[in-house]
């Protein structure tokens, strides 16, 4: 797993930190490198789980639609309940919100 320049994962809470290895394993299964592009830094909506250190964005611009669909299926299996996975413009948003 790589970090975009300027991204800090040191504040991430345990539930989202634990998910990172699982997310990375799914990306690797499909021959893709996972890149965290955002955590708490940047501009997010008030009340966002980024500010609670329970959310990350991972780059998806290099994935085809079929690859994204397969990744989403796999992620829904490997991540326990309480995790939300949302396809957004150029990235996949992951948050822990039980």
C-alpha positions in Angstrom: 0.0 0.0 0.0 1.3 3.4 -0.9 0.5 6.9 0.4 0.0 9.9 -1.8 2.5 12.7 -0.9 1.3 14.6 2.2 -1.2 11.9 3.4 -0.8 11.0 7.1 -2.2 7.7 8.4 -0.7 8.0 11.9 -4.0 9.2 13.4 -6.2 6.5 12.0 -8.3 4.7 14.5 -8.0 0.9 15.0 -11.0 -0.2 12.9 -10.1 1.6 9.8 -6.4 0.8 10.3 -7.2 -2.9 10.5 -9.1 -2.7 7.2 -6.1 -1.3 5.3 -4.4 -4.7 5.1 -7.6 -6.4 3.8 -8.2 -3.6 1.3 -4.6 -3.9 0.1 -4.8 -7.7 -0.3 -7.9 -7.3 -2.5 -6.2 -4.8 -4.7 -3.1 -7.0 -5.0 -5.3 -10.0 -5.9 -6.3 -8.1 -9.0 -2.7 -7.0 -9.7 -3.3 -3.4 -8.6 -1.4 -1.1 -6.2 -3.6 0.5 -3.6 -2.8 4.2 -3.0 -4.3 6.1 0.0 -5.0 9.6 -1.4 -6.8 11.2 1.7 -7.4 10.8 5.4 -8.2 13.7 7.7 -6.2 16.3 5.7 -8.0 18.3 3.0 -11.4 19.7 2.9 -14.2 17.4 3.9 -17.8 18.1 4.9 -18.5 19.0 8.5 -19.1 15.9 10.7 -17.2 13.8 8.2 -15.7 10.6 9.5 -12.3 11.8 8.1 -12.1 14.1 11.1 -12.9 11.2 13.5 -10.0 9.4 11.8 -12.3 6.6 10.6 -12.2 7.2 6.8 -9.7 6.9 3.9 -9.8 7.4 0.2 -8.0 5.0 -2.1 -7.3 5.8 -5.8 -9.4 4.1 -8.4 -8.8 6.1 -11.5 -6.5 3.3 -12.8 -9.3 0.7 -12.6 -11.7 -0.2 -15.3 -15.4 -0.5 -14.5 -15.3 -4.3 -14.5 -12.2 -4.2 -12.2 -14.0 -1.9 -9.8 -17.1 -4.1 -9.8 -15.0 -7.1 -8.9 -13.1 -5.2 -6.2 -16.4 -4.1 -4.7 -17.7 -7.7 -4.6 -14.5 -8.9 -2.9 -14.4 -6.0 -0.5 -18.0 -6.7 0.6 -16.8 -10.2 1.6 -13.6 -9.4 3.4 -14.7 -6.3 5.3 -16.9 -6.9 8.3 -20.2 -5.1 8.8 -19.9 -1.5 9.8 -17.7 -0.5 6.9 -19.1 1.6 4.1 -17.4 1.5 0.6 -18.5 4.2 -1.9 -17.3 4.7 -5.4 -16.6 8.3 -5.9 -15.0 10.3 -8.7 -11.4 8.9 -9.1 -11.3 7.2 -5.7 -13.1 4.7 -3.4 -14.2 6.0 -0.1 -13.9 3.7 2.9 -15.2 4.5 6.3 -16.0 2.7 9.5 -19.5 3.7 10.6 -21.2 0.8 12.6 
